[in-house]
Structures are given as C-alpha cells and as structure tokens.
Amino acid sequence: MNNRYIINSTKPHRSSRILVLLTTVLILVMLITVPAGATSEPEPEAPPEIANFSATYANGTLSYSGEAADSVMAVAIILSGSDGTLVKADSVGVNPDMTFAGEMEIVLAEADTYTVSAANYEGGTITSVSFTYGTFNVIYELNGGTNNPSNPTTYNIEDEITLLDPTREGHTFAGWYNDSAFTEETTGWSAGTTGDVTVYAKWSIVLTTTPKTGESSSNFNLIAIVMLLFAASTALITKRYVNCKP
C-alpha cells in the first residue's frame, strides 16, 4: 500500500515540470519572433563630417571651401567627370575654427558636368557639389546667307556672346532667333550659359522695280521728259536772242 501511494504521489510533480518547460519554450519563442527594433529606439544620425561645402571654377582654377567636424584633421578633395573618372585630387588642412579652403590648378577643356567631393582624409562620409564647364558649339542656320566671320563657332561658360549680322544678297537681315519658327529672337547670351547653341537667321526680301523688255522705268521716263523740256527751253531762248540781235 505504501509503495503504491508513493508512486501515485509523483504524478502531479511531473505535470508541473512539463508545464514549466512549455512555459519556458513559449517565452523563448516570443523573444525570438519579436523584432529587436521594436523594443529599442533607433540611434540618432551623426552630423556630417563636412558641411557648407562649395566649389567654383574659373580661369583654370578650382576654388573650394567648407567646414569640418571636430574629429577631422585634413580634408581630401576629389575632382571627377560625369562618368566617375578621376580628373585630379588634392588635400587641405583644417583651420583651428574647423573651416578649410584651397585652390586646385586645372585646365578643363572637355565640356562636361564635373563633381567636386570632400571627405575626411582618414575616411568617412563624402559631401559633393557639381558644376558644368567646357567648350560648346555654336551652330548657325543661315537660310542662304553668309555668316559674319567674327561670330564665334565655340564658347565656354565664361564667355558673353554678342551675335553680329550676316549678309544675303537681295535680302535684309531681320534678326537671330533661337527657333526655326522665328518666335524667340536673340542677340546672344551672357556668361554662365552652357550647352551647344543653334541660332536661325531671319531675312526680309528687298523689293525692287525692274522694267520689262521694251519698256522704260518710271525714273527713266521722268529724266527723258526733263531733258526734252530743257532742250525746248534752250531752243526758244536761242531763237529769241537771234531775233533780237541788231
């Protein structure tokens, strides 16, 4: 009897162990399936290492400036083309007030959109600005005319262009236009313009009076009449003078 009682008394303990095990497994499953981000706040983004970065190009010199974070000791400057090709690289130290500035001597002949990038010399985030520069074509649609030899065939972003008048026999030049429909007249463009430019010459026909074969022009008829009147007057005066002569 006692042994049977002892055996029967262990059943509730086994059930409790199973319940505890199932509870533990359920908690572990919940911890695994709940995303970690749901229980933690995202870390704030760090400020950029390079700020207020700017760059300009003129007369073969690329000038740049900006501000750097406290951890930056020197700044790497990279000039590249629109296809990512490296054109030139430079580096500059950071001033005590965490500003930096410098110049890069480089002659840009090819028309392209260039990118200037600045970053911590030891590696870090990159800040970039872009500008367009190069030699662009000027295309003249003369519509039968002859261009003025002083009109340029190319220009760059620094040039201020004033277009001169072409010529055409029997026509008067009526202006340059940006479109073939002659709706937008132009006399040229200011510095800062980029891209190939096409201009169209507009003409006005010069009207002239040409006498038909066998006919005289009105001017010729008028001259003939004046000459006949002059001859008649001269003859009359001469006749009177002769008659009055003793």
Secondary structure as UniProt FT lines:
FT   HELIX           2..9
FT   HELIX           11..33
FT   HELIX           36..38
FT   STRAND          50..58
FT   TURN            59..60
FT   STRAND          61..68
FT   TURN            70..71
FT   STRAND          74..80
FT   TURN            82..83
FT   STRAND          86..93
FT   TURN            96..97
FT   STRAND          99..105
FT   STRAND          112..120
FT   TURN            121..122
FT   STRAND          126..133
FT   STRAND          135..141
FT   TURN            143..144
FT   TURN            149..150
FT   STRAND          154..156
FT   TURN            157..158
FT   STRAND          161..162
FT   TURN            169..170
FT   STRAND          171..177
FT   TURN            180..181
FT   STRAND          185..186
FT   STRAND          188..189
FT   TURN            191..192
FT   STRAND          197..205
FT   TURN            213..214
FT   HELIX           218..244
//
